[in-house]
Amino acid sequence: MQAPIAAYLQALHAQLAGANAGELASYIPELTKANPDWLGISIVTMDGVAYSVGDAEQLFTIQSISKPFVYGMALADRGQQAMSEKVGVEPSGDAFNSISLHPQTGAPLNPMINAGAIATTSLLAGRTTEAQWQRIESSIATFVGHPVTVDESVYQSESSTGHRNRAIAWMLKNFGIIEGEPMASLENYFRQCAIEVSCRDLAYMAATLANGGVNPLTGQRALPAEHVGQVLSVMATCGMYDFAGSWLYEVGMPAKSGVGGGVIAVIPGRFGIAIFSPRLDAKGNSVRGIEACRRISRDFGLHMFQQVRDPRQALGRVYTGADAASRRKPVGPARAHLQAHAHRIKYLSLHGMLAVDGVEYIVRRMLGMAADTDCFILDMNQVTGVADSAALMLHQVRRTLQIEGKPVVCSRVHRRAAILQPLARASGAQDRGFLVFEDNDLAVEWCENRLLQGMGSTEEVAVPLADSPLLAGYSPEMLKLMDSHMSTELFGAGDTILKAGEAGDGRVFFIESGRVSVLVPLDEGGHQRIASLGPGMEFGEMTLLGQTQRTASVVADSDVRCRVLHVNDLEALAQQMPEIKIRLLENLARDLAVKLRGATQWIAALA
Ligand SMILES: NC(=O)CC[C@H](N)C(=O)O
């Protein structure tokens, strides 16, 4: 079955195939050898899938489409400030080969016209023009996703007839815009324009810009993220030369054309588009390239000023701890207390790439329900990313609510998840940042423990050994025998009870009262909290399955009282009463199966 986009491109190709307005470029003689009927169209998605039709594999020279990419290289090499002193960012309204220089400084108005591009090429890093050329060739290859070559005949054809560009280069030298020998760097400019690409290659280059500077197929970064917006801005205002105004008005996509017949358009975060059709209009833009982009923009609703995104989509279901209690089964007064107050645990399921508009809506909803809330859980399972600006807003609302005694925690975030970085950056050194739980049950249980503390007694809620999920199904006789072989260990707030990396010593801890944090070391240093455990919960249990090294640290957050079982004692008990060990391992296996299912769902959600 043909994908709908492929079918659309097939139809678009058929509609345009008959259009024959425009002429081949002739001022570079070699370009007249192109087949005027060539027509290729390609679209590349943000996960690197290319849809192509027609002559999408036909090689031709990139010409001016190289300019925004080389401009990005120069920004990366010199920085935006230094570049702005040499080349402006203002649309000239003139033709691409006009000598549009600032009257006083001689700086070209923008890097898309020849004057700006010739200056830009001379400003690349590299002690020699050969080194600068290597910079161009390897960077373009990263944008394309494979090595590229130069069409030597087109290069020679332009170098031997490019007198206007030579005059421009000497003018730039005269104003000190070009610092070195102008003719040498001009040859690099001619060579960069003669790099051979296909329509499909151009679509991957455009998609790399749409994907924040990372090639969506190879995963290689071609341009630092902070320069992508700058490159797209000059493409939007100057990329189509003295057609730029009409282009932005009608098509609404950052774009760049070339006299070889290529056109690229970039929809940030969505698509890279390329069309190849050598017939040009009087402004040097591909006639069918413009028409194809105009129709794609209209038919796919891609005009960047027509985007309608509903920020409320960032927030999915909102429910409470009464709708989804933890798997611990409280008894007696604790059960009654939770039934009366669990609705004060608010649970928000967040979605997609979190940006400022979506988080503004989430924060507004949280503040709107805060009066009736004891703690918030943000389920991050469906979150694909968090913009730094959005992470800062989430951090601020967490701090605001924490001061009111209403913590905000995150659930279903694997300890290596990429979204932890912006969240950690937002909290900086101010505090430990969000408490993060790998699964919902741990998060809800932590919130329930907070509610249980509020049972009107200052005494920390104690949960007897009999209520430990690991000992579920034990008879009173089994409990009595187990208890007689256990010790009691007390810890003060801040004590490190277990240390990641240490050899396991066979102890399993059953928390009777108090709370501990489970911390895992991060590759980049520091620790990430992955769970907070309270009364009735246990840690160190993996030693029962033969684990020889502790994989996480456990730190007491308050005074903690634990009942401690040594694995050797369990063996001795099992001799007397095998059921003691069988039942315990069954409970442990069941608990791990539930955690494994949660992790599998989490991995599946990421796929
Ligand atoms: N618009 C273009 O593609 C022009 C590029 C060509 N190499 C020139 O300098 O004239």
The ligand as an SDF file (V2000), in Angstrom:
LIG
                    3D

 10  9  0  0  0  0  0  0  0  0999 V2000
   21.5930   32.0510   -6.9060 N   0  0  0  0  0  0  0  0  0  0  0  0
   22.6540   31.2380   -7.1370 C   0  0  0  0  0  0  0  0  0  0  0  0
   22.5360   30.0280   -7.0240 O   0  0  0  0  0  0  0  0  0  0  0  0
   23.9650   31.8710   -7.5190 C   0  0  0  0  0  0  0  0  0  0  0  0
   25.1590   31.0070   -7.2600 C   0  0  0  0  0  0  0  0  0  0  0  0
   26.2740   31.1670   -8.2420 C   0  0  0  0  0  0  0  0  0  0  0  0
   27.4170   30.3470   -7.9260 N   0  0  0  0  0  0  0  0  0  0  0  0
   26.7470   32.6700   -8.3130 C   0  0  0  0  0  0  0  0  0  0  0  0
   27.6040   33.0200   -7.5160 O   0  0  0  0  0  0  0  0  0  0  0  0
   26.2720   33.4470   -9.0690 O   0  0  0  0  0  0  0  0  0  0  0  0
  1  2  1  0
  2  3  2  0
  2  4  1  0
  4  5  1  0
  5  6  1  0
  6  7  1  0
  6  8  1  0
  8  9  2  0
  8 10  1  0
M  END
$$$$
